[in-house]
Amino acid sequence: MRTIIELPAAQLEALEVICAREGISRAEAIRRAVAEHLTRQRGAEAGEAFGLWRRRAVDGMRYQQRLRREWDAPKPRR
C-alpha cells in the first residue's frame, strides 16, 4: 500500500545518511522504522497489564481459585 508523508528537511537528510550506510531504499528504511515503532508499542501495552492486582485488597490467586471452583459446581437441571 502506498502513502505520502512529509518529513522535515533535517529528518530527510538523516534518513538519507542511514539509507546510504545500510544500502537500502528510503521506503525500506521507513518500513523498518514503522515496524520497530509498532513492536515497541505492543510491548508497552503488554507491560501495562503487569502488576494490575498489586493495589487490590483481594489476593489474585485466591480470586482465581474461587472463580475456578465455580466451573466445577454442579449445573442446575432444567
C-alpha positions as CSV (number, residue, x, y, z in Angstrom):
1,M,0.0,0.0,0.0
2,R,1.3,3.4,-0.8
3,T,1.2,6.5,1.4
4,I,2.5,10.0,1.2
5,I,4.2,11.6,4.2
6,E,6.0,14.9,4.7
7,L,9.3,15.0,6.7
8,P,11.2,18.0,7.9
9,A,14.4,18.6,5.9
10,A,16.6,17.6,8.9
11,Q,14.9,14.2,9.2
12,L,15.0,13.6,5.5
13,E,18.8,14.3,5.4
14,A,19.4,12.0,8.4
15,L,17.3,9.3,6.7
16,E,19.3,9.6,3.5
17,V,22.5,9.0,5.5
18,I,21.0,5.9,7.1
19,C,19.9,4.6,3.7
20,A,23.3,5.1,2.1
21,R,25.1,3.5,5.1
22,E,22.8,0.5,5.1
23,G,22.3,0.3,1.3
24,I,18.5,0.4,1.5
25,S,15.9,2.5,-0.1
26,R,14.1,5.3,1.7
27,A,10.9,3.3,1.6
28,E,12.6,0.3,3.2
29,A,14.0,2.5,5.9
30,I,10.6,3.9,6.7
31,R,9.0,0.4,6.7
32,R,11.6,-0.7,9.2
33,A,11.1,2.3,11.4
34,V,7.3,1.8,11.4
35,A,7.7,-1.9,12.2
36,E,10.1,-1.1,15.1
37,H,7.7,1.5,16.4
38,L,4.8,-0.8,16.3
39,T,6.8,-3.5,18.1
40,R,7.7,-1.2,20.9
41,Q,4.1,0.0,21.2
42,R,2.9,-3.6,21.6
43,G,5.5,-4.2,24.2
44,A,4.5,-1.1,26.1
45,E,0.8,-2.2,26.0
46,A,1.7,-5.7,27.3
47,G,3.7,-4.1,30.2
48,E,0.7,-2.1,31.3
49,A,-1.0,-5.3,32.4
50,F,1.9,-6.3,34.7
51,G,1.0,-5.7,38.3
52,L,-2.6,-4.8,37.9
53,W,-3.5,-6.6,41.1
54,R,-0.8,-5.1,43.3
55,R,-3.1,-2.4,44.9
56,R,-6.1,-4.6,45.3
57,A,-7.2,-5.9,48.7
58,V,-8.1,-9.3,47.2
59,D,-5.3,-11.8,46.7
60,G,-5.2,-12.6,42.9
61,M,-4.5,-16.3,43.4
62,R,-7.4,-16.8,45.8
63,Y,-9.7,-14.9,43.4
64,Q,-8.7,-17.1,40.6
65,Q,-9.2,-20.3,42.6
66,R,-12.7,-19.1,43.7
67,L,-13.7,-18.5,40.1
68,R,-12.4,-21.9,39.0
69,R,-14.4,-23.6,41.8
70,E,-17.5,-22.2,40.1
71,W,-16.6,-24.1,37.0
72,D,-16.8,-27.4,39.0
73,A,-20.1,-26.5,40.6
74,P,-23.0,-28.8,39.5
75,K,-25.1,-27.3,36.7
76,P,-28.8,-26.6,37.6
77,R,-31.2,-29.0,35.8
78,R,-33.8,-27.6,33.6
